[in-house]
Amino acid sequence: MQKSEQPRFELGTLSTKAGVSGFAGLITEIQQETYRKLGWLALVIPGIVFARLLMSLLLGDLASLERAQWIALMIVATGSIGFALLCLRGALKPSLFPTLAIGYEVFVSLGLGTLIMNWQNKLGDGGWLFGAMPAVGVWVILFANVVPLSPFLHLLGGVFSALGLAFWFFVSLSVYDIPAAIGPSENLRVFLQLMAPMGVGVAIGYLCAARVYGLSVDLSRAQRLGSYVLTEKLGQGGMGEVWRARHRMLARPAAVKLIRGATAGQTASSETLLQRFEREVQATASLRSPHTIEVYDYGTREDGTFYYVMELLDGIDLEELVETYGPQSPERVVHILRQACHSLGEAHEAGLVHRDIKPANIYLCRYGREVDYVKILDFGMVKGEWGDASLTQVGTFAGTPHYASPEMASGLVDQVDGRSDIYALGVVAFRLLTARPLFEGDTAMQVLMKHVHDEPEPPSRYAPNTPPELDELILDCLKKEPAKRVASADELDARLATIERSHPWSTAQAREWWESQAPKSGDRPEGGG
């Protein structure tokens, strides 16, 4: 295929200004957290009311509040309990929640505002009025800090709460007798003394609402990629971060890989990173082997973050398998290698070379009813016959030193082909059988030079139960000269099939391992990076 014929994917763009519209546009996690917080806040209201009632009963001080005030507070307490139950059950529609929430804020403010009733006979020393204004003002500020609604809505709620306070002020003037010492000028003074601090409370609530809502919108934008929303960070590697994600409409979990320009190294330009990312998506999306990770979606955001969405796997990568459970049986290793050959065989046939085959990029998982199911991950280092070889070296070395073929370790990029992946797969087999690295060194360069010059030891030296034919096959994969290696993934699979006939790994054995030793479902979703 000529370079001019290179298949291209147009990367979708997610505007940082799009996708968030009011409370309904926030990600579900923020909505659910808001319901929970507001539910508990609503339960605080009856708690305070009943505590005040109990204290008044114990002190014989029920007359400190008018009967109408007690009734209003009880209505607020009862309504708050009902609203709290709706919130904690998540029974509120996001589209209706702003109206209901602001309505509830004003409802509570009206109840607390009744504390001002009969203010004429409750003026303190110097003619100061206490009680209702602090309660309503604190409520408005507290509500703005808990509920991420637009500042305008919170301003409306605060204004109506203040108007409710003013309403009870004038109701009190018409219902209760006015002492002779209080004239029109005194009424105005008390009214201004009441409303000025309330106005400050509304202003503070507005500023708090702007901060809380702004942070919620920013978080929603940051965690929304096209139709997917990021929910949990799973891991971070050399190429970026991997997150658990969910589709906003489909009941299908996914993993999202983020690749930020700043994380890929100072030597790479943004254009080079974009081309490398685009090629990774092209390579992975073009493969149909069930043992290759499936790509659902991909794109780039205006902030320069690249992403692609892939299937979420339930299992463990081979590196952690060895680190946690030690050397694996030859039968199981053969079973794993054959599935890896299926993925690589298709890739090689399409002219693609993975270039970073290693245990961390081979995932062992539950897949539907299957167990010990292999998925090959991370085609970010892939080399294609239509690609630019320079793109595969964003840093000084493309790949992982412990699994580099001699030609890769020598920097002979033009000689890298499918047999380089065969070499790496041989190193993986050695690692699985022995739980040891093939070559060790104090530096990456020392390890690379050992791949070039040192002869590998047979796995049976450290794993005596390794069948001689498997020993021989792995050493054939590890030949220094590509021409002397196993020629292809298909040839490797055929020789592994012969070994498997006399050393089978049964479905019953696999299921027994997964039921007794494997991590529980959901504990180790696809990570990588």
Beta strands, then each sheet from edge to edge (+ up, - down):
strand 1: 12-14
strand 2: 224-225
strand 3: 228-237
strand 4: 240-247
strand 5: 253-259
strand 6: 295-301
strand 7: 306-311
strand 8: 314-317
strand 9: 352-353
strand 10: 362-367
strand 11: 370-376
strand 12: 383-384
sheet 1: 1+ 6+ 7- 5+ 4- 3+ 2-
sheet 2: 8+ 10- 11+
sheet 3: 9+ 12-
end
